[in-house]
Amino acid sequence: MTVPTPEDALTSSAPVPDSALADEGYRAAVVDLLAAVAYGEISAFERLAEDAKLAPSLADMVELSTMAAAQLGHVVELRERLYALGVDPFAAMEPFRTPIDEFHRHTAPADWWEGLVKAYVGDGLAADFYLEIAGLLDESTADLITRTLTDVHHSEFVVGRVTKAIEADPPLGGRLALWGRRLMGEALSQAQRVAAERESLLDLVAGGVGRPGLDLLEMGRMFTRMTERHNQRMGTLGLAF
Amino acid sequence: MTVPTPEDALTSSAPVPDSALADEGYRAAVVDLLAAVAYGEISAFERLAEDAKLAPSLADMVELSTMAAAQLGHVVELRERLYALGVDPFAAMEPFRTPIDEFHRHTAPADWWEGLVKAYVGDGLAADFYLEIAGLLDESTADLITRTLTDVHHSEFVVGRVTKAIEADPPLGGRLALWGRRLMGEALSQAQRVAAERESLLDLVAGGVGRPGLDLLEMGRMFTRMTERHNQRMGTLGLAF
């Protein structure tokens, strides 16, 4: 997946030292973030394994299933870090289950193509968001998030399959372009829900002693960058936006 | 999984040289075997990912899903070898889809516990069978089959969970013991179906120039060993047989 590195995203004038984890509020926010990423990957596994059943061939089924397995592979390291931070990883994931499950319930693909676009565009959006936030974190946490969200190989598969399908059936492009906009809308609405409920994450974004925060202008720039990258991905798939 | 190594299984007095692959009949049998193992792992992935939904907790769900992902991970190497043997891996798998899918259709677990026992006992049976046959193969193919069927870590999870559950609820043990016998019966019936349809595999078992085969006595011993290992696994789970 073409995900930005933290270098492309938010840049803090002074990097957050690892010692920031001694601060209880910051630590709670890191736990929340890692747990959200971990549950996101677990549910991505479930959903991709399910969507793989829509595959037109065994080879395609195996390809999407392999993407599913890769997502789950990232969870191991996130669980270990959550343990190391002194929390039960699965208990930490609880607050994020409903919003993430809701996102998937509202965006269940109607066919194989919608499933592929969701895998590429939806996971890309989530990765963008977490990587932007990583710019506000200590290096060790930021590195972990970057590592667990970077997966280059499989996007070639999705891009190749979708662009060919649209070439063969142009009206499909119109339908999938609408689908991409809907994915963006649903993702934003669930993200807002999480932000409203998790004070720790709001505090993180606001900044603290020795930690940079985001003012409204920077927040706006962040959403602009995310929208641009979303549009880039849609363009890569050959979808008008 | 406690799977036997080829050393425990059939031992050929003279090992089959890698050059045996020049023989068309032998090569066809190797393609069949690798394709059967590969499709077995793919369908194991599908089934475990599905059975994971029965998990009583998110942690258990992730554990079974990780077993699913591990099965799929083995497929990469099998696909590469099939390509190297000059065949389309997915076309080679076609003849094995119906019998393996039928096995899973006939043994859909009614609950989480049946799913766990199936993961341990069913996959153990399949691994035993392929590893026995590996004793009749050239070293390079035998090594590949051994590598792709050996997975020690996760059996601890199944054994731990099942033995504790039976301790807490002894009647569950009786039900799961019956279930284990049914898995054995279904596996044998589908294996016979494959053997009857794939001449290449019968030729393999019969042996050829420079390749050892099995006479009836050795065939009988092979089934005895497989039954013994099945009973061992049932015993490890705390299931009477």
Interface residues (C-beta under 8 A of the other chain):
Chain A: I42 F45 E46 A49 E50 A52 K53 S57 L58 A59 M61 V62 S65 T66 A68 A69 L72 G73 V75 V76 F90 M93 R97
Chain B: I42 F45 E46 A49 E50 A52 K53 S57 L58 A59 M61 V62 S65 T66 A68 A69 L72 G73 V75 V76 F90 M93 R97
